[in-house]
Amino acid sequence: MKYIDSLREGEGINDIYLVRSKRSDVTKTGKPYEKVVLSDKTGSIDAMIWDPNSAGIDDFDANDYVCVNAVVNSYQGACQLNIKRVRKCSEGEYDPADYLPVSQNNIEDMWTELMGFIDSVSNTFLKDLLKAFFEDDGFAEKFKRSSAAKAVHHGFVGGLLEHTLSVTRLCDYFSRAYPMLHRDLLISVAILHDIGKIKELSDFPQNDYTDEGQLLGHIVMGAHMAMEKMDAIEGFPKKLYSEVTHCILAHHGEYEYGSPKKPAIMEAVALHYADNTDAKMETMKEIFSSAPNDGWLGYNRLMDSNIRKTSD
């Protein structure tokens, strides 16, 4: 099988992939075409069917497995498929394990490290809050297998855990570099900041926004989840309650990025920059993993810049 992360411009392929999405549209001249997103465990790729009514183009839908005959092109610095023929596959033609993107890091090792950070929190109220989530077997299993995004960064099994651990490591560093930070609070909100994503995104292979996710978003849902747990902890300090909630609500930093509040305390500022740093670094890592070895890749909307790999 030719995995998506190994595809290069100019190659011809004839392999099976999972359909993540399929959308019909028309060109400026009124000619119909279909835009498809295909995936395997190494990532996803845009694919175009310029003549959906031509011979060799079978009917298929999102979440189907399809055998694709296509040519790899380059569009705006990223690989894209030009599909010539496609057919829907039957069970037995594919192994589902090849089509679920999974973290390159060991999930249980990451989980153990994250639990170590929880153990390092000395404030009893914050530790009880963390344990209320992470010692719940149902929550723990869902958190381990969830992604951190539909497509932008960490969009794979274990992605939420990997991103959360990375943000927590950065916040741990911040707490040592800037001793005025309240470490227990910062570590706690780093671990909790994206818990709402277990409700915002559906399980694989769909990994798509739920109705609740579309209507509320992970920031609001995560804050509400934390508030419910704090309400159940007898004597939870009112000021600390507000600080935890504020950090979760403000972790995207700007209103235009979905934050209901801008950071108002140092721990919220540190969390925002840790979250943004890890998201941006992972975004570039994923872009470069399927990009040519050298040369500029063109303008990237997510980075708001023309980007390229660093010279060797």
Order of alpha helices (4+ residues) and beta strands (2+ residues): beta-beta-beta-beta-beta-alpha-alpha-alpha-alpha-alpha-alpha-alpha-alpha-alpha-alpha-beta-beta
